[in-house]
Amino acid sequence: MALKPGRKLQPSRSRRPQIFKNPKAAFALALIFMDALLVALIIAYVPYTKIDWDAYMSQVTGFLGGERDYTNLKGDTGPLVYPAGFLYIYSAIRFITGGEVYPAQILFGILYIINLSIVIFIYVKTEVLPWWALILLSLSKRVHSIFVLRLFNDCFAMTLLHAALATILYQKWHLGLILILFRLCIYLLCAEFDINNRYVTIYMCVCIWAVSIKMNVLLYAPPLLLLMLKAMNIYGVISALACAALVQILAGLPFLVSHPIAYISRAFNLGRVFIHFWSVNFKFIPEPVFVSKQFAISLLIAHLGLLATFAHYKWCRHEGGLFKFLHSKVTSALSSSSSSGLKILKEEHIMTTLFAGNFIGIVCARSLHYQFYSWCGVLLECLSFKQLFICSSSLSPFTYTMGPMVCSI
């Protein structure tokens, strides 16, 4: 069909996402490809390390056999102490792999690449690191081991957490299949709010799903709550928290209906005393002091104090400090003219606030196992380049171990 005279063809707009126009994208893709080859070589030639896999499979076997009493779900390394999301994830892994280690390693290798891709996406999107520093994200021997040689549940928890962070950074971007479990409840609870508020709620829901796998994700809760208060009004925050609580209740429903006390006391035992021998944090503290309530309370006070200090002087600096910010939110909520709109936060502010809050929690944690490298391995580069911390080996063995990287500021 001929075109009408005088009408010019409009040049087609590129449909490529803006992220792929970033000059760092080509290097990032090459880095992911090279790391995928490295993961394949590790699986092929490095012996698997037997630690928790057999215990995971024993606990899952009990669950699949119909057991819903958490006190009866046990493995070689002790009773089950993870929330219900752990059982669902590892039940699916058992179904796919038949409980065999080698196919599970391949699955975890794919998970590692997905996690690395999400993390690199976050760094490319926020442009916190120079292009050459992206390679630091794939150099950790320990993180490779945690994923493909140890098969720890931290891998799924942190991958979901990083996916949630990517979602809130890219406020008009969906997580696809990861979020399909939450779309209905998010729609029902947030239909009255602006569409962008749903992305904040999505982030909260994916974080809660990550918590349902392992509770260390709760270290992100304080900075996340602060960011939600910044981005939304109080009613929006309450709605998001209600949605998150619903996700957690639905995840644990089979156990809450039959044996609620056993499930809550085992899966969410915040008073559990950890074994001094296995901890890599505060190793210099004598064991009687390490397991004492006084030491735990002192660490909790230090944790809350550091969070309050950073919130007042760093994260809420532009709002006039933490107390002025909270006062303004309460006043706005009580006012009849309170707006339900969403405030768009800077991507860099979201990233550094969440990472710094998590780092504070890690430093003040009484017990850390080697899996904690998967919690903090991706945030140290950000905090180092943003110059948020001063290295001090007196804080804990963690800062002593990671000091050279943190002190690159």
C-alpha positions, 0 to 999 in steps of 0.5 A: 500500500502506497504512503500518502504524499508528504507523509514521512516515516518516523524512525522506530524507537529502540526497544532495548531496555535502558540498562543495555545501553550502559557501556558497562553492560558488555563487560558485565555479560562477558563477566557472567559468561566467564564465571559460568565457565568457572562454575562448571569447572568447579562442579566438574573437578572440585570435590563436593563438601558434605555438611548440611545436604544430608540433613536437609534431605532428611528433614524434607523426607519427613515433611513429604512423608506427612509430618507437620510437627516441627519438633519431629523434623530432624537431620544429621546436624540437629532439628529443623530450625528454618521456616517453612519456605526452606521445606518448600524449596528443598522439596522441589530440589529433591523432586528435581534431583532425586536427592542426588548431589551432582544434579543439585550442584548443577541446579545451584550453579544455575542459581549462582549465575542468576544471583550474580546476574541480579547483583551485577544488574544492581551495580550497573543500574546504580553505577556505584562501581567503576566498570573494572570493579565489577570483577570483584563480585565474582572473585570470592572462592568462599561464595562459589563454595557456598553455592556449588560445593555446600548447597546451603539454603542461604543461596536461595534466601539471598538470591530472592533478597537481591531480586527484591532489591533489583525490583525496588531499584527498577520501579517499573520492572517485574520479577516475573515468575518469582513474584507470581505467588504474590501477585493476587494478594498484592493486588487485593491489598494495594488496589487503592494505592498508586501503582508504584506503591505496589512495587514497594509492596512487592519488595516487602513480599519477596523479602518476607519470602526470603525470610521464610527460607532463612531469618538472617534476611531480617537484618534488612528489616530496619533500613527497609522499614525506614525506606518504606516510610520515606517512599509511602505514607503510613497507611501504605506502609501498614498495607505493605506490612499486612501483605507481608504478614499474609505471605508469611502466614500462608507459607507456614499455614500447614504447620500453624494449623496442626502444630502452631507452637512447635512451628513458631518456637522452632522456626522463629526462635530468636533466643536460640543460643549458638555454639561458640565453636562454630562461630567465626564472629567474636571468636576472641570472646571466652565461651562463658561470656559468649553464650551469656544473656548479658553479652547478647543484650549488649550486642542488641543495644549496640546494634540498635544504637548504630542503626539509630545513629546512622538513621539520624545522621546519615539516612535521614540527614536531608529530612533534618534527622530521624526524630524530625522525620518521624514527627513529620510522618506522624503529623502527616498521617493525622492530617486530613490532607495526607497524600497517598502518593509515592515519593521516588527515592534515589536508587543509590540511596536505597542501595547504600541504606539497605547494604549499610543496615545489613552490614551493621547487623552482621557486625553485631551478630553474636554468631556467624557461620561461614555462610555469612559470606553470601550475606555480605559478599556483594555489599562490601564493594558498595560500602567501600566505594561509598566510603561509609565505614572506617575499618576497625579490627576492634569491632569484631573478627568480621571487620578484621577479616574483611578490613582490607577491602573495607579500608580501600576507601 
